[in-house]
Amino acid sequence: MNTGVINISNTITTANAESASITGNLEYSCTNTGDTAGYISVCLAADGGNTPNAMTPRYMNAASNTNKLAFDMTLPNGKTWGTRTAGLGEEYSSGAIYIPARSTELGQSNISGQVVIRASLIPNNGNALATPGTYTNTFNGDLTLKVAEQSSLTDCLEGAQDKSNPFSFTVQATVIPSCKITAKPTDINFKEIANATNITGSTSIGVTCTNGAPYTIGLIPSNDDQEGKGDMTGTAPNSDVIPYQLQSATGKAWGNALTAESVGDGVANNGSGVNQSHTVYVIIPSADVKPDRYSDIVTINVNY
């Protein structure tokens, strides 16, 4: 048997935690050292691995935490790869394969084959809540052989499962810190203002980050002011501007003087695997300007 590691992905993020998949080849070979040709069938079974009673779904665990990643292993026909035990998936069967007699007095005859196994993360099983780390499940599969001179007598799924030919392999995936904006802010429209002071508007930013991963959010007006002080401009040739200040829910200036490790004048939090909402306030100290339509664009930076 040729087995090893089926690595679903080294970059599991909030975007692919419920959809990442990979295919791997499980290869086998058989040798006939006798003088008689015949037929052989190969059956391959896999149980729940580290969690033997969990088959649909199976789970990968991380040594550093108690989180799990739910996944499935399927055969080329799309059915869950398991054992012939009722309710535990379907065992792979090669069907009858002709194997010639050895070709010389001291020689041997070989046949080989492979089965494509697909390992896929399963949606709606809490995978998005997994914290960063490498998750694994190690399997001790079972190989059953049946040999006969007639092809009709080689069904290796008949009778008891042979536990004397185990083979091992590991399925793994690595969750990394990641973030994405999952709720785009709506525009703040102050509508009609005339010679007003201390005008306030607000919107919200929705961010989804890997569970437990720290992140910071920075805001930059179009004038590139790192302290969140922007200017709304009118239409040419009007040169008037309306100054404004971006603020967080705590009433502090919200800018972009920050890093992934330091909050600076941004907003910081730890991811939860689900959307987290952050309110942005815009304060206009004064709007004593010519009548016009004034606007500005703010860039959002998420650091993690």
ABEGO torsion letter per residue (X at the ends): XBBEBBBABABBBAAAAAABBBBBBBBBBBBBABABBBBBBBBBBBBAEABAABAOBBBBBBAABABBBBBBBBBAAGBBBBBABBGAEBBBBAEBBBBBBBABAABBBBBBBBBBBBBBBBBGAGAAABBBEBBBBBBBBBBBBBBBABAAAABAABEBBBAABBBBBBBBBBBBBBBBBABBBBBBBAEBBBGBBGBBBBBBBBBBBBBGBBBBBBBBBAAGBAAGBBBBBBBOABABBBBBBBBBAAGBBBBABBBAABAEABBBBBBAGBBBBBBBBBBBABABBBBBBBBBBBBBBBBX
